[in-house]
Amino acid sequence: MSEKTITFSLGDEREKQIRETMQLVYNALREKGYNPINQIVGYILSEDPTYITVHNNARSEIRHIDRDELMQILVKNFLSL
């Protein structure tokens, strides 16, 4: 009897959650007429939540993401690691 072990990474699931949250934030900023990239960068650099709109609960959602974790994911994806 052959048993297969299924493995998964909690990191992958967390990264997926962060990606979905960032997409929500990006869309909310666009809908309100902001430049999403500039606003998100401003938030990351300053951690000032006023860079993120409250529209669609975006400000609350982004505050559930640790900035260091977000930066690691961004650099990893930018470098395609």
ROLOVO-789248 format. One line per field, with one value per atom (N, C-alpha, C): x, y, z; residue number from 1; atom name. Coordinates in steps of 0.001 Angstrom, whole numbers, always signed. Each point is the difference from the previous one (the first is absolute). Example, Ala and Ser with C-alpha at 12.3 -4.5 7.8 and 13.67 -1.06 7.14 Angstrom:
! ROLOVO-789248
east = c(+13190,-890,+900,-350,+820,-770)
north = c(-5690,+1190,+1200,+1050,+1190,+1090)
up = c(+7800,+0,+0,-720,+60,+730)
resi = c(1,1,1,2,2,2)
name = c(N,CA,C,N,CA,C)
//
This chain:
! ROLOVO-789248
east = c(+835,-835,+884,-174,+822,-751,+600,-598,+772,-722,+636,-171,+1066,-51,-229,-1016,-284,+620,+795,+632,-468,-24,-328,+753,+108,+728,-973,+68,-821,+430,+1264,+503,-704,-257,-701,-1424,-667,-1368,-16,+953,+89,+289,+882,+314,-1243,-794,-1244,-960,-121,-862,+470,+1302,+555,-238,+189,-241,-1454,-931,-1422,-312,+581,-205,+567,+1185,+621,-794,-591,-851,-1243,-582,-1157,+371,+1145,+467,+248,+690,+290,-1293,-962,-1271,-769,-6,-705,+622,+1317,+680,-315,+23,-338,-1424,-921,-1406,-213,+822,-129,+811,+686,+720,+1433,+539,+1390,+942,+1276,+1043,+367,-457,+194,+1460,+861,+1415,+584,-212,+536,-548,-1287,-626,+526,+145,+494,+1455,+811,+1398,+58,-813,-45,-354,-953,-395,+1144,+635,+1084,+1139,+362,+1123,-304,-1221,-331,-834,-680,-995,-1129,-207,-1094,-1245,-1005,-1171,-823,+217,-796,+371,+1079,+325,-999,-700,-918,-1438,-826,-1403,-759,-1065,-869,-1006,-79,-911,+218,-1085,+30,+839,+111,+720,+1495,+538,+1394,+982,-241,+933,+75,-1129,-25,+707,-241,+590,+1524,+512,+1454,+716,-673,+633,+174,-585,+204,+1283,+664,+1234,+1197,+930,+1241,+834,+466,+764,+1252,+708,+1208,-333,-1088,-431,-374,-695,-380,+1238,+970,+1227,+746,+66,+661,-678,-1322,-745,+201,-33,+194,+1376,+1037,+1356,+139,-520,+56,-656,-1175,-713,+669,+552,+692,+1200,+693,+1187,-352,-1285,-500,+702,+116,+666,-997)
north = c(-1173,+1173,+1241,+795,+1196,+1223,+650,+1216,+1203,+942,+1208,+1102,+675,+1112,+1276,+710,+1273,+1099,+809,+1103,+1320,+979,+1344,+975,+1191,+1021,+1044,+248,+1071,+1339,+100,+1223,+281,-1029,+175,+488,-555,+424,+1441,+350,+1374,+971,-389,+846,+202,-1028,+115,+978,-83,+921,+1449,+193,+1348,+508,-851,+388,+439,-764,+347,+1324,+210,+1260,+1168,-171,+1094,+294,-1008,+211,+788,-325,+735,+1464,+230,+1365,+752,-636,+614,+414,-908,+288,+1119,-11,+1045,+1370,+61,+1266,+483,-919,+364,+517,-699,+402,+1408,+380,+1332,+1056,-402,+955,+277,-802,+174,-786,+353,-794,-1101,-1230,-1056,-281,+19,-294,+1047,+1273,+1069,-78,-278,-60,-1189,-1140,-1188,+197,+559,+276,+979,+1038,+947,-688,-897,-743,-886,-727,-896,+783,+1125,+777,+666,+462,+783,-750,-1040,-725,+927,+1068,+935,-534,-432,-621,+949,+1302,+927,-49,-679,-209,-951,-784,-1017,+429,-65,+379,-969,+509,-876,-722,+421,-606,-1511,-754,-1473,-608,+737,-478,-214,+683,-208,+359,+1109,+425,-1032,-499,-1010,-1278,-402,-1241,+79,+1114,+92,+35,+451,+75,-1379,-1043,-1371,-607,+738,-493,+681,-801,+526,+589,+1234,+655,-776,-547,-768,-1229,-664,-1170,+404,+1119,+494,+332,+667,+342,-1251,-1016,-1247,-629,-26,-585,+817,+1320,+851,-208,-33,-198,-1383,-1008,-1371,-96,+600,-65,+858,+1114,+866,-729,-740,-731,-1388,-350,-1303,-1154,+82,-1069,-1035)
up = c(+0,+0,+0,-1007,-156,+531,+968,+541,-519,-512,-494,+1039,+237,+938,-792,+392,-648,+840,-641,+719,-585,+853,-452,+881,-484,+729,+522,+1288,+563,-586,-364,-621,-1308,-779,-1272,+224,+1000,+306,+497,+841,+512,-1141,-888,-1146,-869,-156,-771,+674,+1321,+738,-178,+84,-144,-1415,-991,-1391,-190,+569,-116,+696,+1161,+723,-783,-557,-757,-1262,-606,-1175,+390,+1145,+508,+229,+635,+287,-1307,-926,-1295,-700,-51,-673,+695,+1322,+749,-276,-38,-281,-1417,-950,-1387,-106,+661,-44,+552,+953,+593,-747,-1072,-838,+403,+906,+425,-909,+48,-646,+999,-216,+1000,+349,-989,+261,+935,-313,+849,+1419,+120,+1321,+810,-643,+703,+415,-878,+354,+1171,-40,+1111,+1306,-45,+1188,+498,-905,+396,+638,-591,+520,+1334,+171,+1193,+1042,-430,+793,+456,-742,+262,-708,+756,-613,-871,+125,-813,-1473,-351,-1417,-658,+814,-511,+287,-1003,+133,+910,+611,+794,-902,-1260,-977,-47,+25,-30,+1128,+1109,+1184,-259,-1027,-396,+1108,+693,+1046,+1116,+413,+1056,-447,-1232,-510,-106,-497,-175,+1342,+1034,+1317,+633,-606,+470,-568,-865,-625,+657,+462,+555,-1142,+178,-1076,-382,+972,-315,-841,+352,-759,-1428,-127,-1317,-833,+604,-729,-459,+848,-379,-1211,+23,-1119,-1267,+125,-1175,-618,+828,-526,-606,+689,-517,-1371,-129,-1273,-1062,+385,-957,-581,+848,-449,-521,+38,-460,+678,+1308,+772,+456)
resi = c(1,1,1,2,2,2,3,3,3,4,4,4,5,5,5,6,6,6,7,7,7,8,8,8,9,9,9,10,10,10,11,11,11,12,12,12,13,13,13,14,14,14,15,15,15,16,16,16,17,17,17,18,18,18,19,19,19,20,20,20,21,21,21,22,22,22,23,23,23,24,24,24,25,25,25,26,26,26,27,27,27,28,28,28,29,29,29,30,30,30,31,31,31,32,32,32,33,33,33,34,34,34,35,35,35,36,36,36,37,37,37,38,38,38,39,39,39,40,40,40,41,41,41,42,42,42,43,43,43,44,44,44,45,45,45,46,46,46,47,47,47,48,48,48,49,49,49,50,50,50,51,51,51,52,52,52,53,53,53,54,54,54,55,55,55,56,56,56,57,57,57,58,58,58,59,59,59,60,60,60,61,61,61,62,62,62,63,63,63,64,64,64,65,65,65,66,66,66,67,67,67,68,68,68,69,69,69,70,70,70,71,71,71,72,72,72,73,73,73,74,74,74,75,75,75,76,76,76,77,77,77,78,78,78,79,79,79,80,80,80,81,81,81)
name = c(N,CA,C,N,CA,C,N,CA,C,N,CA,C,N,CA,C,N,CA,C,N,CA,C,N,CA,C,N,CA,C,N,CA,C,N,CA,C,N,CA,C,N,CA,C,N,CA,C,N,CA,C,N,CA,C,N,CA,C,N,CA,C,N,CA,C,N,CA,C,N,CA,C,N,CA,C,N,CA,C,N,CA,C,N,CA,C,N,CA,C,N,CA,C,N,CA,C,N,CA,C,N,CA,C,N,CA,C,N,CA,C,N,CA,C,N,CA,C,N,CA,C,N,CA,C,N,CA,C,N,CA,C,N,CA,C,N,CA,C,N,CA,C,N,CA,C,N,CA,C,N,CA,C,N,CA,C,N,CA,C,N,CA,C,N,CA,C,N,CA,C,N,CA,C,N,CA,C,N,CA,C,N,CA,C,N,CA,C,N,CA,C,N,CA,C,N,CA,C,N,CA,C,N,CA,C,N,CA,C,N,CA,C,N,CA,C,N,CA,C,N,CA,C,N,CA,C,N,CA,C,N,CA,C,N,CA,C,N,CA,C,N,CA,C,N,CA,C,N,CA,C,N,CA,C,N,CA,C,N,CA,C,N,CA,C,N,CA,C,N,CA,C,N,CA,C,N,CA,C,N,CA,C)
//
